[in-house]
Amino acid sequence: MSTPNYDPSKFASIKTYIMIAFIFNIIVLVGWALSGIEEIWSYFTWASYLNYFGVQVIAPASLLITGIVLLVFLVIAVIVFMRVRRMYNAVNSGDINTLKQYNNMTWAILALIFAGVIPGIMLFISFGPINELGQAPARAAYPPPPPPS
């Protein structure tokens, strides 16, 4: 575990952000998988139906291409999910060093693109507070006035 020099309320909000990103990432993974499998299944269904009547198979080919693209999105979303899961485990165990190690703006952008809007926004929101964990509180620019005599 890391240094316990952090604001508990800030840590609790980070924990909530990462948990929301984790849950919605799982939902998006299921959505990508079901969509990709459904497109490929539709390709095989319609390709056999249209070939039986001697019609061109151009429309079903687009179903196959869309299904493959969705499954590629699924693979990238799984990689993002594994990163979010590591952050989730680190925040639950209180390991600030590991949490800071996996905190990266690039992964937040990838999550926004491939894992959905909500996980990406939650990682964006948690980016700053995670970097501030374990730091000394900010000091004022000017020293406080002397006490009255």
ROBALUM-650300 format. One record per residue (C-alpha): residue number from 0; residue in one letter; x, y, z. Coordinates in steps of 0.001 Angstrom, whole numbers, plus 524288, in hexadecimal, padded with zeros to 5 digits. Layout:
BEGIN
{resi = NUM | resn = A | X = X | Y = Y | Z = Z}
...
END
This chain:
BEGIN
{resi = 0 | resn = M | X = 80000 | Y = 80000 | Z = 80000}
{resi = 1 | resn = S | X = 803CB | Y = 80DF8 | Z = 7FE1E}
{resi = 2 | resn = T | X = 804EE | Y = 819AF | Z = 806DD}
{resi = 3 | resn = P | X = 7F85A | Y = 81CE3 | Z = 80E13}
{resi = 4 | resn = N | X = 7FA9B | Y = 82B83 | Z = 80BAE}
{resi = 5 | resn = Y | X = 7EE0E | Y = 82E6D | Z = 8043C}
{resi = 6 | resn = D | X = 7E0D7 | Y = 834A4 | Z = 80617}
{resi = 7 | resn = P | X = 7D6F4 | Y = 829D4 | Z = 80938}
{resi = 8 | resn = S | X = 7CBBB | Y = 830FB | Z = 80292}
{resi = 9 | resn = K | X = 7D3B7 | Y = 8329E | Z = 7F61E}
{resi = 10 | resn = F | X = 7D77B | Y = 82444 | Z = 7F69F}
{resi = 11 | resn = A | X = 7C932 | Y = 8206A | Z = 7F869}
{resi = 12 | resn = S | X = 7C533 | Y = 82848 | Z = 7EC82}
{resi = 13 | resn = I | X = 7D014 | Y = 82207 | Z = 7E475}
{resi = 14 | resn = K | X = 7CB67 | Y = 814C4 | Z = 7E905}
{resi = 15 | resn = T | X = 7BD9E | Y = 81814 | Z = 7E460}
{resi = 16 | resn = Y | X = 7C260 | Y = 81D06 | Z = 7D72B}
{resi = 17 | resn = I | X = 7CA66 | Y = 810D9 | Z = 7D495}
{resi = 18 | resn = M | X = 7BF46 | Y = 807EF | Z = 7D900}
{resi = 19 | resn = I | X = 7B5C2 | Y = 80E9B | Z = 7CFA2}
{resi = 20 | resn = A | X = 7BFA9 | Y = 80D79 | Z = 7C48C}
{resi = 21 | resn = F | X = 7C1A1 | Y = 7FF16 | Z = 7C7DB}
{resi = 22 | resn = I | X = 7B311 | Y = 7FBDC | Z = 7C7F1}
{resi = 23 | resn = F | X = 7AFE3 | Y = 80321 | Z = 7BB6B}
{resi = 24 | resn = N | X = 7BBC7 | Y = 7FD2F | Z = 7B4DE}
{resi = 25 | resn = I | X = 7B630 | Y = 7EFB3 | Z = 7B78F}
{resi = 26 | resn = I | X = 7A91E | Y = 7F3DC | Z = 7B1B7}
{resi = 27 | resn = V | X = 7AFD5 | Y = 7F902 | Z = 7A56F}
{resi = 28 | resn = L | X = 7B7B6 | Y = 7EC6E | Z = 7A410}
{resi = 29 | resn = V | X = 7AB2C | Y = 7E482 | Z = 7A419}
{resi = 30 | resn = G | X = 7A541 | Y = 7EDE5 | Z = 79A30}
{resi = 31 | resn = W | X = 7B0D3 | Y = 7ED01 | Z = 790D7}
{resi = 32 | resn = A | X = 7B0E7 | Y = 7DE2B | Z = 791D0}
{resi = 33 | resn = L | X = 7A254 | Y = 7DCA1 | Z = 78F78}
{resi = 34 | resn = S | X = 7A25B | Y = 7E664 | Z = 78448}
{resi = 35 | resn = G | X = 7ADE6 | Y = 7E013 | Z = 77D6D}
{resi = 36 | resn = I | X = 7A879 | Y = 7D25B | Z = 77EDB}
{resi = 37 | resn = E | X = 79B08 | Y = 7D6D8 | Z = 77A4A}
{resi = 38 | resn = E | X = 7A0AC | Y = 7DD3A | Z = 76E11}
{resi = 39 | resn = I | X = 7A86E | Y = 7D118 | Z = 76A7E}
{resi = 40 | resn = W | X = 79CAC | Y = 7C872 | Z = 76D2B}
{resi = 41 | resn = S | X = 79465 | Y = 7D140 | Z = 76478}
{resi = 42 | resn = Y | X = 79EA1 | Y = 7D029 | Z = 759CC}
{resi = 43 | resn = F | X = 79DF8 | Y = 7C15F | Z = 759AB}
{resi = 44 | resn = T | X = 78F1F | Y = 7C18D | Z = 75A3D}
{resi = 45 | resn = W | X = 78D32 | Y = 7CB62 | Z = 74F45}
{resi = 46 | resn = A | X = 79851 | Y = 7C678 | Z = 746C4}
{resi = 47 | resn = S | X = 79251 | Y = 7B8F0 | Z = 7460E}
{resi = 48 | resn = Y | X = 784BB | Y = 7BE9D | Z = 743DF}
{resi = 49 | resn = L | X = 788E2 | Y = 7C7BD | Z = 738E8}
{resi = 50 | resn = N | X = 791AD | Y = 7BDAE | Z = 7324A}
{resi = 51 | resn = Y | X = 7864E | Y = 7B43A | Z = 731F3}
{resi = 52 | resn = F | X = 77EA3 | Y = 7BDAA | Z = 72969}
{resi = 53 | resn = G | X = 78A66 | Y = 7C180 | Z = 7211D}
{resi = 54 | resn = V | X = 78B58 | Y = 7CF8B | Z = 725E7}
{resi = 55 | resn = Q | X = 7982E | Y = 7D6E3 | Z = 72787}
{resi = 56 | resn = V | X = 79E97 | Y = 7D55B | Z = 734CE}
{resi = 57 | resn = I | X = 7A366 | Y = 7E363 | Z = 73649}
{resi = 58 | resn = A | X = 79A46 | Y = 7E766 | Z = 74155}
{resi = 59 | resn = P | X = 79DA0 | Y = 7DBCA | Z = 74A14}
{resi = 60 | resn = A | X = 7AC1E | Y = 7DE09 | Z = 747D3}
{resi = 61 | resn = S | X = 7AA8E | Y = 7EB27 | Z = 74E8A}
{resi = 62 | resn = L | X = 7A4B2 | Y = 7E3E4 | Z = 75A1B}
{resi = 63 | resn = L | X = 7B0E2 | Y = 7DB6C | Z = 75AFF}
{resi = 64 | resn = I | X = 7B9FF | Y = 7E729 | Z = 75A25}
{resi = 65 | resn = T | X = 7B22E | Y = 7EE63 | Z = 76492}
{resi = 66 | resn = G | X = 7B280 | Y = 7E25F | Z = 76D5F}
{resi = 67 | resn = I | X = 7C132 | Y = 7E118 | Z = 76C07}
{resi = 68 | resn = V | X = 7C32A | Y = 7EF9B | Z = 76EEE}
{resi = 69 | resn = L | X = 7BA98 | Y = 7EE6D | Z = 77B0D}
{resi = 70 | resn = L | X = 7C285 | Y = 7E2CC | Z = 77FC5}
{resi = 71 | resn = V | X = 7CF1E | Y = 7EA94 | Z = 77DBA}
{resi = 72 | resn = F | X = 7C8FA | Y = 7F556 | Z = 78609}
{resi = 73 | resn = L | X = 7C604 | Y = 7EAC2 | Z = 7900D}
{resi = 74 | resn = V | X = 7D450 | Y = 7E6B2 | Z = 7909B}
{resi = 75 | resn = I | X = 7D8C6 | Y = 7F4B6 | Z = 792BF}
{resi = 76 | resn = A | X = 7CE0C | Y = 7F6A8 | Z = 79CEB}
{resi = 77 | resn = V | X = 7D2D4 | Y = 7EA70 | Z = 7A40E}
{resi = 78 | resn = I | X = 7E08A | Y = 7F045 | Z = 7A49E}
{resi = 79 | resn = V | X = 7DAE3 | Y = 7FCE9 | Z = 7AA22}
{resi = 80 | resn = F | X = 7D2B2 | Y = 7F4EB | Z = 7B3A8}
{resi = 81 | resn = M | X = 7DEBD | Y = 7EDE3 | Z = 7B8BD}
{resi = 82 | resn = R | X = 7E51C | Y = 7FB14 | Z = 7BB59}
{resi = 83 | resn = V | X = 7D909 | Y = 8002E | Z = 7C26C}
{resi = 84 | resn = R | X = 7D841 | Y = 7F381 | Z = 7CA31}
{resi = 85 | resn = R | X = 7E646 | Y = 7F556 | Z = 7CEDB}
{resi = 86 | resn = M | X = 7E2D6 | Y = 80334 | Z = 7D307}
{resi = 87 | resn = Y | X = 7D68F | Y = 7FE12 | Z = 7D9B4}
{resi = 88 | resn = N | X = 7DE55 | Y = 7F3DF | Z = 7E142}
{resi = 89 | resn = A | X = 7E894 | Y = 7FDFA | Z = 7E507}
{resi = 90 | resn = V | X = 7DE9D | Y = 807BC | Z = 7EA0C}
{resi = 91 | resn = N | X = 7D787 | Y = 7FD28 | Z = 7F1CB}
{resi = 92 | resn = S | X = 7E41A | Y = 7F8AD | Z = 7F838}
{resi = 93 | resn = G | X = 7E894 | Y = 806B1 | Z = 7FAAA}
{resi = 94 | resn = D | X = 7F4E7 | Y = 80526 | Z = 7F272}
{resi = 95 | resn = I | X = 7F752 | Y = 8131F | Z = 7EE05}
{resi = 96 | resn = N | X = 80416 | Y = 81035 | Z = 7E6E7}
{resi = 97 | resn = T | X = 7FDB5 | Y = 80606 | Z = 7DE34}
{resi = 98 | resn = L | X = 7F20B | Y = 80EE9 | Z = 7DC05}
{resi = 99 | resn = K | X = 7FAFF | Y = 819EF | Z = 7D7B7}
{resi = 100 | resn = Q | X = 802A1 | Y = 81096 | Z = 7CF1F}
{resi = 101 | resn = Y | X = 7F670 | Y = 80CC7 | Z = 7C76E}
{resi = 102 | resn = N | X = 7F0C7 | Y = 81A8E | Z = 7C716}
{resi = 103 | resn = N | X = 7F2EA | Y = 81FE1 | Z = 7B95D}
{resi = 104 | resn = M | X = 7EB9E | Y = 82977 | Z = 7B0B8}
{resi = 105 | resn = T | X = 7EDF3 | Y = 82110 | Z = 7A49B}
{resi = 106 | resn = W | X = 7E682 | Y = 815DC | Z = 7AAB9}
{resi = 107 | resn = A | X = 7DB78 | Y = 81F15 | Z = 7AE45}
{resi = 108 | resn = I | X = 7DA7C | Y = 82309 | Z = 79FF9}
{resi = 109 | resn = L | X = 7DAC1 | Y = 814C8 | Z = 79B9E}
{resi = 110 | resn = A | X = 7D032 | Y = 811C9 | Z = 7A58F}
{resi = 111 | resn = L | X = 7C825 | Y = 81D0C | Z = 7A04D}
{resi = 112 | resn = I | X = 7C92A | Y = 817BC | Z = 7926F}
{resi = 113 | resn = F | X = 7C842 | Y = 80910 | Z = 7945C}
{resi = 114 | resn = A | X = 7C258 | Y = 806BA | Z = 7A1D8}
{resi = 115 | resn = G | X = 7B7CA | Y = 81102 | Z = 7A179}
{resi = 116 | resn = V | X = 7B569 | Y = 81EE8 | Z = 7A57D}
{resi = 117 | resn = I | X = 7B2F9 | Y = 81C84 | Z = 7B3F6}
{resi = 118 | resn = P | X = 7BF6B | Y = 814A8 | Z = 7B6DF}
{resi = 119 | resn = G | X = 7C772 | Y = 81E79 | Z = 7AF23}
{resi = 120 | resn = I | X = 7C1AE | Y = 82A28 | Z = 7B636}
{resi = 121 | resn = M | X = 7C380 | Y = 82394 | Z = 7C374}
{resi = 122 | resn = L | X = 7D1DF | Y = 82141 | Z = 7C05C}
{resi = 123 | resn = F | X = 7D334 | Y = 82F62 | Z = 7BBD2}
{resi = 124 | resn = I | X = 7CD02 | Y = 83452 | Z = 7C86A}
{resi = 125 | resn = S | X = 7D585 | Y = 82BBA | Z = 7D101}
{resi = 126 | resn = F | X = 7E238 | Y = 82F0E | Z = 7C9E1}
{resi = 127 | resn = G | X = 7E53D | Y = 83B8F | Z = 7D182}
{resi = 128 | resn = P | X = 7E15E | Y = 836EB | Z = 7DF1F}
{resi = 129 | resn = I | X = 7E962 | Y = 82A70 | Z = 7DD76}
{resi = 130 | resn = N | X = 7F573 | Y = 83274 | Z = 7DA2B}
{resi = 131 | resn = E | X = 7F325 | Y = 83AE6 | Z = 7E645}
{resi = 132 | resn = L | X = 7F29B | Y = 82F44 | Z = 7EF91}
{resi = 133 | resn = G | X = 7FE03 | Y = 82E69 | Z = 7F8FD}
{resi = 134 | resn = Q | X = 802C1 | Y = 83C42 | Z = 7F65A}
{resi = 135 | resn = A | X = 8040F | Y = 8467B | Z = 800C8}
{resi = 136 | resn = P | X = 7F8DE | Y = 85038 | Z = 8011F}
{resi = 137 | resn = A | X = 7FB0D | Y = 85C40 | Z = 7F8DD}
{resi = 138 | resn = R | X = 80082 | Y = 867CC | Z = 8005D}
{resi = 139 | resn = A | X = 7FBAB | Y = 87592 | Z = 7FECF}
{resi = 140 | resn = A | X = 80382 | Y = 87ED8 | Z = 7F65B}
{resi = 141 | resn = Y | X = 8051C | Y = 88868 | Z = 80197}
{resi = 142 | resn = P | X = 807FD | Y = 88512 | Z = 80FB4}
{resi = 143 | resn = P | X = 7FCC8 | Y = 886FE | Z = 8193A}
{resi = 144 | resn = P | X = 7FC73 | Y = 893FB | Z = 8206A}
{resi = 145 | resn = P | X = 802C5 | Y = 8947B | Z = 82DC8}
{resi = 146 | resn = P | X = 7F9FA | Y = 892D4 | Z = 83999}
{resi = 147 | resn = P | X = 7F53F | Y = 89F37 | Z = 84030}
{resi = 148 | resn = S | X = 7FD91 | Y = 8A3A0 | Z = 84B9D}
END
